[in-house]
Every structure is written in structure tokens, then in C-alpha cells.
Amino acid sequence: QVQVVESGGGLAQPGGSLRLSCVASGFPVSLYPMNWWRQAPGKAREWVATVFNEDDTMYLDSVEGRFTISRDNAKNTVYLQMNSLKPEDTAMYYCKSRLTEWGQGTQVTVSS
């Protein structure tokens, strides 16, 4: 079964850090671009970051320099390291490839 399962969300203070994980099954993450998306309450889902097959990366402007997407092929897992978190980063975060449906996501809340 082709799927991804996200985890690692939680409550963080402004300026804090969280690392999200996306464990894939049924396909190798090394062969496909992998993406993180997010959806804040009352807003449309927005793309956050992509890691491409050659490990090139691309980021939403508002997270550039604060977030890092990476991939561990041996664990078939994609990560999103989030530093210098801001309240506006509060959202449900989703991992996605073109092979998978939307998963359950993992909630990130940034608040003091």
C-alpha cells in the first residue's frame, strides 16, 4: 500500500524548533520528489517545501532560511526541520508525493 504517515508536530514557542517526519511505505522516497504542505485554520492549503530526486530543494519564501527539508533513503523517511518558528507557522502539516493521497497530517502550533 502506497502511503505516508506524518508525525512530530506539537506545541512550540515562538523562536523554537520542531522536526517533522514523514515515513513512506510502498514506494522509495529516493525516486520521487517529496513535498511538505500546510493548511492553517480558515486558509487554503499551501506548499511549503520540496526535495527533488537529486536532493535539490525548494522552499516557500516565508520559510526559506528557517525550514530545511531532507531525506533519509535508508529509513524511507522525509524530514522537515523547522527553526525560528513563528505564530504564522501554525498549521496542519502534510507530506505528499504524486503517488500518495493526502494523509492525516501532523499539527504544529506556535504560541507563547
N, C-alpha and C positions, 0 to 999 in steps of 0.2 A: 504494500500500500504506500503510495506516494504521499508524504505529509511532512509538515514541520510542526514543532512544538516549541513555543517561546516560554522563557522564564527569566527571572532575575529582576523583575520590576519591584517597586516598593516605594516607600516614602523617603525622600531626601530633602535636606535643607538647601536653600539657595547657595550656590557655590560648591555643593557636594558632588559626589560621583556615584554612578551605578554602572554595572556591566550586565547587559542583556545577552542571553544565549538563545540560539535557535538550533535545535537538534533536528536534523533531517533524516528521513528514512525513505527507502525505496528508490533513491537516486543519489548520485555522488555530487556533493556541492562543488567539487573541484571542476566540474564540467559545465556549470551554468552560472550566469550572473545571478547573484543573490542580493536581495533588496530588503531594506527596512523602511516601513511606512509608519505613520502615526495618525491618530484621529483624536482630536480634543473634543470635549463636550460641545455640541451645537455647531461643530465645524466639519467641513469636508475632510476626508482622508487625504493626507499629503505624503508625498515621497520624501524620504529623509536621506538615504544613502544607498549606494550600490558598490559591490565588489565584483569586478569582471573576471573572466577566466584567467587573464594574465596577472591578476592581483592589482590591476589599476583600480582606483577608487574615485568616486564622485559623491559630492555632498550638497545638500540644500544649503544655500548661502547662510542662513541663520544659524547653522550648526557647524559650519566649516571652522576648523581650528579647535573645536571643543569636543566633537564626537569623532571616533575612529571605528571604522568597520574593518573586520578582519575575519580570516577563515582558518580553521584547523582541519585539514583534509583527513588526517588520521582519525579524528573524532567525528568527522562529518558534521561539523558544527560551525555556525557563523556567529560572530560576536558583534555587539555594539557597545564600545566603551564610551560612556558619556561623562564628561568632566565639566566643571564650571556650570552646573545646572542652573537653569532659570525657571521661575514660575511658569513662563510660557512654554516650557518643555513638557508640562503636564499633559498627558495623553495616554491612550491605549496604543501600545506599540506592537506592530505586526511584522513578521518575517515572511518574505514571499519570493518564490521563483515562478517562472512562467508555467512550470509543471504543476504547481500546487494551488489549491483553493485557499481562501483566507482562513487562518487558524483562529484560535481563541484569543490570541494576543496576551500581552502582559502589561499591567497598569503601572505607569510611572506618575507619581505625584510629587511635585516640588513645592514645598511650603515650609515656612518657619513656624 
